[in-house]
Amino acid sequence: MRLTPRGKLAALLVVQERSATILGDGSTRETWADSRELFAHVETRGGVDKAPANDLMVGMERRVAVVDFDEDWTWSIRDHRLKHGETILNITAVSDPNLLHWKVELTVEELVT
């Protein structure tokens, strides 16, 4: 089945799944394999939060990928990561802020290598 973008969900993302291989010397090698594609709307949102060292409120920005809800995998996607072109995005949170169960928000941060 070929995916097609709908409305604002126009950014094609690849979901990557982690696997670990135990090497002969007992060490472990982690690899990531493409497991599925999905369309999302990726945006940067602002907000405020308390600074760790004091009670001052500081500006915060976070990137959010809005995706269609899929009961089979949505809640387990936190153990995965997303690839958008050459950019890798770690998933730090999964939420359904409106409790509608048809769109969910994945809070993501770019993996810098």
N, C-alpha and C positions, 0 to 999 in steps of 0.2 A: 504494500500500500504506500503510495507516494503522499507525503505530507504537503499541505499547502498552507500558506500564511492566511490568517484571518484578522482583519481589522488591525489593531495595534500589535498583535502577536506576530511580528514580522521578522524577528531575528532568529535565524536557525542556530540552535545550540546542539551540541553533542554531549550526551550524558556518558561519563566515563566511570567504569567500575574498577575498583582496586582488587588486585590479587597479589598474593605473596608466594614466592617460591623458596624453599629451603635448599640452599646450596650444599655441596659435598662437605665443605668445612664447617657446616652447622649455622652459618650466617644466613640471613634472609634477604632476598631481593624483592623489592616492591615494584610492581608494574601497574600501568593503567591501560585498560582496553576500552575502546568505544563500544557502548552497549545499545544505545538507541538515540534517535534524534527527536527534538521537540522544538516548537516555536514558542518564543517568549517575547515579552516587552521588557527591556532592561533599562532602568532609570536610576538616577542618583537622587536621593532624598535627604533633606536636612532635618535637623532636630536639635535638641539640647540634652545634655546629660551632666551628671556631677563628675567633676575631675577627681581622679583617684586620690590625690594628696590632700584635698580640702573639699569644702562644701560649695565651691564656686560652680556655677552653671557654665558649661562651655558648649560651643557649637560642635555638632557632630554631623558627619555625612556618612551615608551608607548606600551601597548599591543593592538594588532589589531587582530580581527577575520574576516577573509575573507570568505564571504558566497555567495551562488548563489542569484541573484536578483529574487525577486518574487513580482510582481506589487501589489498583494493583501495586503501584509503586510510589505514590507521592510521599507517604510518611516515612518510607525507608530511604528516600533519596539523600538524606543528610550524610550518609556514609559514602556518597559518590562526589564527583566534581563535574563541572561543566567546561566545555571547550567552545569558544566563540572565535573562529578563525585561528589565530595563533595564541590568543589570550586564554589562559587557564583561570577558572574561577572556583575557589573553594566555597562550599556551601556551609555557612555558619549557623543558619536557623531556617526552619520551615514554619510558616504560620498561615492561618486562614482568618485574617482579622475581622472579616464580616460574617464569618461562620456560615457561608453560603455553600461550601463544598463544590464549587464549580471553577473557582480560580484560587490559586494559592500563591503566596509570596515566598520566594527563596532569598534570604539575605546572603549576599556573596561578597567575597573579597578577592582581589586579583592576586594570584600567586606570582611573586617576583622571583625569577631565577637568576 
